[in-house]
């Protein structure tokens, strides 16, 4: 079960696989639901309450700012941003140097202008 993102993805996989094997998908899903109910209903209520309390304490102590729709705060990407900024600056400098070099190679632009003005 740990290989799947959530229980619904696992149920979808079981449904498709049971169809592939020629089994009754509804019966397979019902058996899976019973198995999961038996497995999860055996957890003591105290353990569930303790886990909920621990989660609330962790969330209360978390000072990071995040959207209420996400479980964790966004990770800082300043290093990636700085590297990208440096690369863009270097490329801009190289483009300026290349364009200046193209204009001034052998002073072809000034020679052509001098030719037309004479």
N, C-alpha and C positions, 0 to 999 in steps of 0.2 A: 504494500500500500504506500510505502514511502517514496516509490518511484513516480507517483502521480501527483499532480498539482493539488487536486482536491478530490473529494469523494464522488462528485458528479462526473468528473473525467473518468474515474475508475468504473463507474456504473455504465457510462457510454461505451467504454472499452469492452466490458463484460457483455453488454447487449450486442455489439457488433461481432464479438468472437463467438457468442452462442449461436448467432445466425449463421456464421461461417461453418460451425461444426454441425449445424442442422438440429440444434436443440431448441427448446421453447424458451425464448428470451425472457418472457414474463415470469416463468417459473424460476429461472436462474436469478433474476433480479430479486424476486421474493425471498429466495433462499439466502441471498447475500444480505438483504435487509434484516432478516431474522438473525443471521450470524452477527452482524454489526450491533444489533440491539442487545443481544446476549452479552457481547463483549463490552459494550459501553455501559450497560445497566449494572454491571458488577462493580463499578467504581463507587467506593463509598462517598456519601454526600459530604462528609467532612473534608475529604481530599479535594473534591470539586470546589468547595467553599474556600479552602486554603489557597488553591491555585488562582481563583478569581481575586482573592485578597492580595496575593503576591503580585499579580499583574497590575492591579490598581495602584499598589505602592510604587512599583517600578515606573508606571506612567506618571504618577504624581511627582516623582523625583526627577523626571526627565525635563530638563530646562531648554531643550532644543525647540525651535519653532518649526512647526510643520503644518501642512494642510490637515484639516480634520478627516479627510478622505484617505490619507496615507497613514501607514503604521509607523514610519520612521521619518526623521528629518532628512532633507536632501543633503547629499554629501558635497563637501566643498570641492570645487574643481578649479581653484585658483592657479595651481601649477600648470594645468593643461591650458588655461586661458592665457597665461603669461607666455608660455612656449609658442602658442598660436600667434599671439601678438608680435613676438620677436620675429617669427618666420615671415609674417606679412610685412613687417617693417623692412626686413632684409630684401624681400622680393621687390618692394617699392623702390628702395635705393638702387638695386641692380637695374630696374627698368629705367630709372632716371639716368643712370650712368650710360646705359646702352643707347638711349635715345640721344643723349648729348654726343656720344661718340659717333653715331650715325650721321648727325648733322655736321660735325666738324671734321670728318675724315677727309684729309687732303683739301679742305676748304672748298669742296665741290660746289656747295650752294653759293658761296660768295663769288667763286670764279664764274659760275653761270650767270649770276646777276651782273657782274662786271662785263661780261660778254654782251649782254643785251643793252646795257647802258652806253656802251661805246659806239 
